Amino acid sequence: MARNEVRPPIRLRSTAGTGFTYVTRKNRRNDPDRLTLAKYDPIIRRHVAFREDR
């Protein structure tokens, strides 16, 4: 199965400084800039902003 360059895997790193990451995919055509999502950080046990790490 070929890799899809339009939807590459990206790493979301916690902005709380814990180093916890999520791995997901995004559509580069719809979201060309860095993605920021509010997700759960189990290290500090609360929801924080996760920013795309390149």
PADO-224062 format. One record per residue (C-alpha): residue in one letter; y, x, z negated; chain. Coordinates in nm, 3 decimals, always signed. Example, Ala and Ser with C-alpha at 12.3 -4.5 7.8 and 13.67 -1.06 7.14 Angstrom:
# PADO-224062
<type: A&py: -0.450&px: +1.230&pz: -0.780&mol: A>
<type: S&py: -0.106&px: +1.367&pz: -0.714&mol: A>
END
This chain:
# PADO-224062
<type: M&py: +0.000&px: +0.000&pz: +0.000&mol: A>
<type: A&py: +0.336&px: +0.142&pz: +0.104&mol: A>
<type: R&py: +0.620&px: +0.209&pz: -0.136&mol: A>
<type: N&py: +0.908&px: -0.032&pz: -0.115&mol: A>
<type: E&py: +1.236&px: +0.160&pz: -0.098&mol: A>
<type: V&py: +1.444&px: -0.158&pz: -0.127&mol: A>
<type: R&py: +1.293&px: -0.234&pz: -0.470&mol: A>
<type: P&py: +1.244&px: +0.104&pz: -0.641&mol: A>
<type: P&py: +1.120&px: +0.138&pz: -0.999&mol: A>
<type: I&py: +1.402&px: +0.210&pz: -1.243&mol: A>
<type: R&py: +1.408&px: +0.317&pz: -1.607&mol: A>
<type: L&py: +1.621&px: +0.123&pz: -1.857&mol: A>
<type: R&py: +1.723&px: +0.336&pz: -2.157&mol: A>
<type: S&py: +1.851&px: +0.191&pz: -2.486&mol: A>
<type: T&py: +2.221&px: +0.238&pz: -2.557&mol: A>
<type: A&py: +2.142&px: +0.246&pz: -2.931&mol: A>
<type: G&py: +2.033&px: +0.609&pz: -2.896&mol: A>
<type: T&py: +1.671&px: +0.554&pz: -2.997&mol: A>
<type: G&py: +1.530&px: +0.684&pz: -2.669&mol: A>
<type: F&py: +1.324&px: +0.369&pz: -2.609&mol: A>
<type: T&py: +1.286&px: +0.276&pz: -2.241&mol: A>
<type: Y&py: +1.165&px: -0.009&pz: -2.024&mol: A>
<type: V&py: +1.045&px: +0.039&pz: -1.665&mol: A>
<type: T&py: +1.121&px: -0.233&pz: -1.412&mol: A>
<type: R&py: +1.219&px: -0.279&pz: -1.047&mol: A>
<type: K&py: +1.546&px: -0.387&pz: -0.891&mol: A>
<type: N&py: +1.672&px: -0.483&pz: -0.548&mol: A>
<type: R&py: +1.912&px: -0.213&pz: -0.425&mol: A>
<type: R&py: +2.073&px: -0.441&pz: -0.168&mol: A>
<type: N&py: +2.174&px: -0.704&pz: -0.427&mol: A>
<type: D&py: +2.252&px: -0.463&pz: -0.714&mol: A>
<type: P&py: +2.373&px: -0.128&pz: -0.577&mol: A>
<type: D&py: +2.543&px: -0.022&pz: -0.902&mol: A>
<type: R&py: +2.375&px: +0.057&pz: -1.234&mol: A>
<type: L&py: +2.197&px: -0.230&pz: -1.402&mol: A>
<type: T&py: +2.263&px: -0.331&pz: -1.766&mol: A>
<type: L&py: +2.039&px: -0.580&pz: -1.947&mol: A>
<type: A&py: +2.019&px: -0.701&pz: -2.306&mol: A>
<type: K&py: +1.662&px: -0.640&pz: -2.422&mol: A>
<type: Y&py: +1.473&px: -0.591&pz: -2.747&mol: A>
<type: D&py: +1.457&px: -0.242&pz: -2.899&mol: A>
<type: P&py: +1.154&px: -0.234&pz: -3.134&mol: A>
<type: I&py: +1.266&px: +0.087&pz: -3.304&mol: A>
<type: I&py: +1.577&px: -0.073&pz: -3.455&mol: A>
<type: R&py: +1.430&px: -0.426&pz: -3.430&mol: A>
<type: R&py: +1.720&px: -0.596&pz: -3.253&mol: A>
<type: H&py: +1.851&px: -0.675&pz: -2.908&mol: A>
<type: V&py: +2.078&px: -0.411&pz: -2.755&mol: A>
<type: A&py: +2.210&px: -0.327&pz: -2.410&mol: A>
<type: F&py: +1.975&px: -0.125&pz: -2.191&mol: A>
<type: R&py: +2.138&px: +0.069&pz: -1.909&mol: A>
<type: E&py: +1.979&px: +0.205&pz: -1.592&mol: A>
<type: D&py: +1.895&px: +0.573&pz: -1.624&mol: A>
<type: R&py: +1.887&px: +0.790&pz: -1.311&mol: A>
END
